[in-house]
Amino acid sequence: MPEGVRTGLSGTAATRPDQSIETRQSWVAAGLTLGLLSVSYGSPLLAIVGLKPISTDLGATRQMVALAGALTWVGTGLGGILMGQVAERLGVRFTTMFGAVMIAIGLSISASGNIWAILIGHAVFVGLLGNGSLYPPLLVYVTRWFDRRRGTALALISSGQYIAGIVWPTIFEHAMASHGWRLTMQVFAGILVVTVPIIAFFLKPSPVAPEAATDWKTGERRDVLGLRPNLALAIICAAGFCCCIPMSIPQGHLVAFCTDIGIPAAQGAAMLSVLQGSAFVSRVFWGWLADRIGGLQTVLAGSLCQALAISAFLTTQDEVGLFTIAAIYGLGFSGIIPAYVVAIRQLFPSAEASWRVPSILFVSMSGMAVGSWLAGALYDHFGFYAPAFATGVVFNIANLALVGFLVLRQRRQVQLRPALA
């Protein structure tokens, strides 16, 4: 056994307080997780790309089909809280394989019935039991492999969402045009069942690291940014909810928006891929920034960029202009969610990560759900998307106010420490 490494009670390697837990195996774990999320995150995109054909085929409103995608986000967040505890006991390999099977079942149910089958299939199986078993537990899993470059690692694995956004929309659009949305869902279900368990088989238990000096002893009263811990978490969650409403609108409705203004669906799918592609490219930068200035400050910077970009969707319906705005939007919002996770890990003990991280993800994904559904509801009422984008701007401003409040408290604490020392 290498010097400085001991075995914890769980049988996994633990390190001395003065030794970093990061090794080559840490990056292997991150790479495997990136591959898993690049596949699994194709599942929510099926309802997004198929928004118009599914609505037409079933005679349903866009609001109802968008609700399926919304419920997927809510289910993923809620499932993360539940399956995070399961992963603590049975391991992330089990939850990942279980989640892949559940997503496949959910897509098969969605492809076999009416709008209610789609809602149940996406909410319960694709979201709650499926992606809820993958994304939140895998985020916590990877944070335990890193202590120095945690932000960079989280940015890397979260890019799986954008790799999925680059690869799958165009494939889905062509498949649905040629073979229909039902068969496309069924084929992708088969792809998931085969690929995800193979990758998950290579996941190893994460190392057991000692608590940092900033962690607290059991039973000790503690504050976070001068607030009670749960109050601080509640404010962070509220900020996450507000920023994810505008975050979801272009991602969930961009293809439909393009076809409404005369841009072909293929171009709309390509525009969505550009958005996700630019998010993928910039996410490494946001992770690097979070490692240097902290999670909350990175959230604030990313949210400001997102607010400016979503406002720009109100200014043009030109195809070239929209491609440009989509690229800029992707650059802005991509680092926000990983930065929230970095902030939670910086502010709270590692032992609480298995429920605090899924909690912020649940509330944030609920914001994604509300934003996606609300945009569809506003479209059904007004007949165009401008009110939806304007609503996103309002929620983004609320997010900036909440995160700005926390950043100011954090800076005040840093300034007070030398005086109290």
C-alpha positions in Angstrom: 0.0 0.0 0.0 1.5 3.4 -0.9 2.9 5.5 1.9 0.4 7.9 3.5 -2.7 5.8 2.5 -4.7 3.9 5.0 -7.9 1.8 4.8 -11.1 3.3 6.1 -13.9 1.4 7.8 -15.7 1.1 4.5 -12.7 -0.6 2.9 -11.8 2.3 0.7 -8.6 4.2 0.7 -8.2 7.2 3.0 -5.5 9.8 3.1 -3.6 11.8 5.7 -4.9 15.3 6.4 -1.8 16.7 4.7 -2.1 14.7 1.6 -4.3 15.4 -1.4 -6.8 12.7 -2.3 -6.4 13.5 -6.0 -4.7 10.8 -8.1 -4.8 9.6 -11.7 -7.7 7.4 -10.6 -9.6 10.6 -9.7 -9.6 11.7 -13.4 -10.5 8.1 -14.5 -13.6 8.3 -12.3 -14.4 11.8 -13.7 -14.0 10.5 -17.3 -16.2 7.5 -16.7 -18.9 9.8 -15.2 -18.6 12.1 -18.1 -19.3 9.2 -20.5 -22.3 8.1 -18.4 -23.9 11.5 -18.4 -23.3 12.1 -22.1 -25.5 9.1 -22.8 -28.2 9.4 -20.0 -28.8 13.1 -20.6 -30.0 12.3 -24.1 -33.3 11.0 -22.5 -34.7 14.5 -21.5 -33.9 15.8 -25.0 -36.3 13.5 -26.8 -39.4 15.4 -25.6 -37.7 18.7 -26.4 -36.8 17.8 -30.0 -40.1 16.1 -30.4 -42.2 18.9 -28.9 -44.1 19.7 -32.1 -44.4 16.2 -33.6 -45.6 14.7 -30.3 -48.1 17.5 -29.8 -49.4 17.1 -33.4 -49.6 13.3 -33.2 -51.4 13.2 -29.8 -53.5 16.3 -30.3 -52.1 17.8 -27.1 -51.0 21.3 -26.3 -47.3 22.2 -26.2 -47.9 23.0 -22.5 -48.7 19.4 -21.8 -45.7 18.0 -23.7 -43.4 20.6 -22.1 -44.8 19.4 -18.8 -43.3 16.0 -19.4 -39.9 17.5 -19.7 -40.6 19.7 -16.7 -41.6 16.6 -14.6 -38.4 14.9 -15.7 -36.4 17.7 -14.0 -38.5 17.6 -10.8 -38.2 13.8 -10.7 -34.5 13.9 -11.2 -34.0 16.3 -8.3 -36.3 14.5 -5.9 -34.9 11.1 -6.9 -31.4 12.4 -6.2 -32.3 13.0 -2.5 -33.7 9.5 -2.2 -31.1 7.7 -4.3 -28.2 9.6 -2.7 -28.9 7.7 0.5 -29.1 4.4 -1.5 -25.8 5.2 -3.1 -24.2 5.7 0.3 -25.2 2.2 1.3 -25.1 0.1 -1.9 -22.6 2.1 -4.0 -22.9 4.4 -7.0 -22.4 1.5 -9.5 -25.7 0.0 -8.4 -27.7 3.2 -8.6 -26.3 4.0 -12.0 -27.3 0.6 -13.5 -30.7 0.8 -11.8 -31.2 4.3 -13.2 -30.4 3.2 -16.8 -33.0 0.4 -16.6 -35.6 2.8 -15.2 -35.0 5.4 -18.0 -35.4 2.7 -20.6 -38.7 1.6 -19.0 -39.9 5.2 -18.9 -39.2 5.8 -22.6 -40.9 2.6 -23.5 -44.0 3.6 -21.6 -43.9 7.0 -23.1 -43.7 5.6 -26.7 -46.6 3.1 -26.1 -49.4 5.4 -25.1 -51.1 8.8 -25.0 -50.0 12.1 -23.3 -50.7 10.6 -19.8 -48.3 7.7 -20.6 -45.6 10.3 -21.5 -46.2 12.3 -18.3 -46.0 9.2 -16.1 -43.1 7.7 -18.0 -41.0 10.8 -17.8 -41.9 11.9 -14.3 -41.6 8.6 -12.5 -39.2 6.5 -14.6 -37.1 8.8 -16.7 -36.8 11.4 -13.9 -37.4 10.1 -10.3 -36.1 6.6 -10.6 -33.9 7.1 -13.7 -31.8 10.3 -13.9 -32.4 10.7 -10.2 -30.3 7.6 -9.7 -27.5 8.9 -12.0 -26.9 12.6 -11.9 -27.0 13.7 -8.2 -25.3 10.6 -6.8 -22.6 10.8 -9.5 -21.9 14.5 -8.7 -21.4 13.6 -5.0 -19.3 10.6 -6.0 -16.9 12.7 -8.1 -16.6 15.5 -5.4 -15.1 12.9 -3.1 -12.3 12.1 -5.5 -11.1 15.7 -5.5 -10.0 18.4 -3.0 -7.8 20.8 -5.0 -9.5 20.9 -8.4 -13.1 20.0 -7.5 -14.6 22.8 -9.5 -12.7 21.7 -12.7 -13.7 18.1 -12.2 -17.4 19.1 -11.7 -17.3 21.3 -14.7 -15.9 18.3 -16.7 -18.5 15.8 -15.7 -21.4 18.2 -16.0 -20.3 18.8 -19.5 -21.9 15.4 -20.2 -25.2 17.3 -20.4 -23.7 19.5 -23.2 -22.1 16.6 -25.0 -25.5 15.1 -25.1 -26.9 18.4 -26.3 -24.4 18.5 -29.1 -24.8 14.9 -30.3 -28.3 13.8 -29.7 -30.7 16.7 -31.0 -29.7 16.4 -34.6 -29.8 12.6 -34.4 -33.2 12.6 -32.8 -34.5 15.2 -35.3 -33.5 13.0 -38.3 -34.7 9.8 -36.6 -38.1 11.3 -35.8 -38.5 12.7 -39.3 -37.7 9.3 -40.8 -39.2 6.8 -38.3 -41.4 8.8 -35.9 -40.9 9.8 -32.3 -42.2 6.5 -30.8 -39.6 4.3 -32.5 -36.9 6.9 -31.7 -37.7 6.7 -28.0 -37.7 2.9 -28.1 -34.3 2.6 -29.9 -32.7 5.1 -27.5 -34.0 3.1 -24.6 -32.1 0.1 -26.0 -28.9 2.1 -26.3 -29.2 3.2 -22.7 -29.6 -0.3 -21.4 -26.5 -1.6 -23.2 -24.1 1.3 -22.8 -24.6 2.7 -19.3 -24.2 -0.6 -17.3 -21.0 -1.3 -19.3 -19.4 2.0 -18.3 -20.8 1.8 -14.7 -19.1 -1.5 -14.2 -15.7 0.3 -14.1 -16.6 2.7 -11.3 -14.6 2.2 -8.2 -15.4 3.3 -4.6 -14.3 6.8 -3.8 -11.5 7.5 -1.3 -12.3 8.3 2.3 -10.8 11.7 3.1 -10.5 13.3 6.5 -12.7 16.3 7.3 -11.2 19.6 6.5 -10.3 22.1 9.2 -13.4 24.1 8.4 -15.7 21.2 9.1 -17.5 21.0 12.4 -17.6 18.6 15.2 -20.7 16.6 15.9 -23.2 18.6 18.1 -21.3 21.9 17.7 -23.5 24.9 17.0 -22.3 26.4 13.7 -23.1 29.3 11.3 -22.7 29.6 7.5 -22.0 33.1 6.3 -23.4 34.3 9.7 -26.7 32.4 9.1 -28.0 29.2 10.5 -26.9 26.4 8.1 -30.4 25.4 6.9 -31.3 29.1 6.3 -28.2 29.5 4.3 -29.1 26.4 2.3 -32.6 27.7 1.8 -31.3 31.0 0.3 -29.0 29.1 -2.0 -31.8 26.9 -3.1 -34.1 29.8 -3.7 -31.3 31.4 -5.9 -31.0 28.1 -7.8 -34.7 28.0 -8.4 -34.7 31.5 -9.8 -31.7 31.1 -12.1 -32.9 27.7 -13.5 -36.3 29.1 -14.7 -34.6 31.3 -17.4 -32.0 28.6 -17.9 -34.6 26.1 -19.1 -36.5 28.3 -21.5 -34.1 28.4 -24.5 -33.1 24.8 -23.9 -36.6 23.5 -23.8 -38.3 25.7 -26.5 -35.6 26.8 -28.9 -36.4 24.3 -31.7 -40.2 25.1 -31.5 -39.4 28.9 -31.3 -37.4 28.6 -34.5 -40.1 26.8 -36.5 -42.7 29.4 -35.3 -40.7 32.2 -36.9 -40.0 30.4 -40.2 -36.6 28.7 -39.4 -36.6 25.0 -40.3 -36.6 22.4 -37.5 -33.3 21.1 -38.6 -31.8 24.5 -38.2 -33.4 24.8 -34.8 -31.9 21.5 -33.7 -28.5 22.7 -35.0 -29.0 25.9 -33.0 -29.6 23.9 -29.9 -26.5 22.0 -30.6 -24.5 25.2 -30.9 -25.9 26.4 -27.6 -24.9 23.2 -25.9 -21.6 23.1 -27.7 -20.6 26.6 -26.5 -21.7 25.6 -23.0 -19.4 22.6 -23.2 -16.4 24.7 -24.4 -16.8 27.3 -21.7 -17.6 25.0 -18.8 -13.9 24.2 -18.2 -13.3 27.9 -17.8 -16.1 28.2 -15.2 -14.7 25.2 -13.3 -11.2 26.8 -13.3 -12.7 30.0 -12.0 -14.6 28.3 -9.2 -11.4 26.7 -8.0 -9.8 30.2 -7.7 -12.6 32.6 -6.6 -15.1 30.2 -5.0 -18.5 28.7 -5.8 -20.7 31.7 -4.9 -18.7 34.2 -6.8 -18.7 32.0 -9.8 -22.5 31.6 -9.6 -22.9 35.4 -9.5 -20.7 35.9 -12.6 -22.4 33.1 -14.6 -25.9 34.4 -13.6 -25.0 37.9 -14.8 -23.9 36.5 -18.2 -27.0 34.4 -18.5 -29.3 37.4 -17.7 -27.7 39.5 -20.5 -27.9 36.6 -23.0 -31.6 35.7 -22.4 -32.5 39.4 -22.7 -31.0 39.3 -26.2 -33.5 36.6 -27.3 -36.1 39.5 -27.2 -34.2 41.6 -29.7 -34.1 39.5 -32.9 -35.7 36.8 -35.0 -32.9 36.7 -37.6 -31.4 33.2 -38.0 -27.8 34.4 -37.9 -28.5 36.6 -34.9 -30.2 33.8 -33.1 -27.2 31.4 -33.8 -25.0 34.1 -32.3 -27.2 34.6 -29.2 -27.5 30.9 -28.7 -23.7 30.6 -28.6 -23.3 33.5 -26.2 -26.1 32.1 -24.0 -24.3 28.7 -23.8 -21.1 30.5 -22.8 -22.9 32.2 -19.9 -25.1 29.7 -18.1 -22.8 26.6 -18.4 -20.9 27.0 -15.1 -23.8 27.9 -12.8 -25.0 24.5 -11.5 -21.5 23.0 -10.9 -20.6 26.2 -9.1 -23.6 25.7 -6.7 -22.2 22.2 -5.9 -18.7 23.7 -5.3 -20.3 26.3 -2.9 -22.2 23.6 -1.0 -19.0 21.6 -0.5 -17.1 24.7 0.6 -19.7 25.8 3.1 -20.9 22.5 4.6 -19.2 19.3 5.9 -18.4 16.5 3.6 -20.6 14.1 5.6 -23.7 16.2 4.7 -23.0 16.3 1.0 -25.2 13.2 0.2 -28.3 15.2 1.1 -27.3 18.9 0.8 -26.0 18.6 -2.8 -29.2 16.6 -4.0 -31.3 19.2 -2.2 -29.9 22.1 -4.2 -30.2 20.0 -7.4 -33.8 19.2 -6.6 -34.8 22.8 -6.1 -32.8 23.9 -9.1 -34.3 21.2 -11.3 -37.7 22.2 -10.1 -36.9 25.6 -11.4 -35.9 24.0 -14.8 -39.3 22.2 -14.7 -41.3 25.4 -13.9 -39.4 27.4 -16.5 -40.0 24.8 -19.3 -43.7 24.4 -18.4 -44.3 28.1 -17.9 -42.8 28.9 -21.3 -45.2 26.5 -22.9 -48.1 27.9 -20.9 -47.3 31.5 -21.8 -46.9 30.4 -25.5 -50.4 28.7 -25.4 -51.9 31.9 -23.9 -50.2 34.6 -26.1 -49.3 32.6 -29.2 -45.6 33.7 -29.2 -42.5 33.3 -27.0 -41.6 36.9 -26.1 -43.5 36.9 -22.8 -41.7 33.7 -21.8 -38.3 35.2 -22.4 -39.3 38.4 -20.5 -40.4 36.3 -17.5 -37.0 34.6 -17.6 -35.3 38.0 -17.3 -37.3 38.8 -14.2 -36.4 35.6 -12.4 -32.8 36.0 -13.4 -32.7 39.5 -11.7 -34.2 37.9 -8.5 -31.4 35.3 -8.6 -28.7 38.0 -8.9 -30.2 39.7 -5.8 -30.1 36.5 -3.7 -26.6 35.4 -4.7 -25.3 39.0 -4.4 -26.6 39.0 -0.8 -24.7 35.8 0.1 -21.5 37.0 -1.6 -21.6 40.3 0.3 -21.9 38.3 3.6 -19.1 36.1 2.6 -16.8 39.0 1.9 -17.8 40.6 5.2 -16.8 37.5 7.0 -13.4 37.3 5.3 -12.8 41.0 6.2 -13.7 40.4 9.9 -11.4 37.3 10.4 -8.2 39.3 10.6 -9.8 41.6 13.2 -11.0 38.7 15.3 -7.7 36.8 15.1 
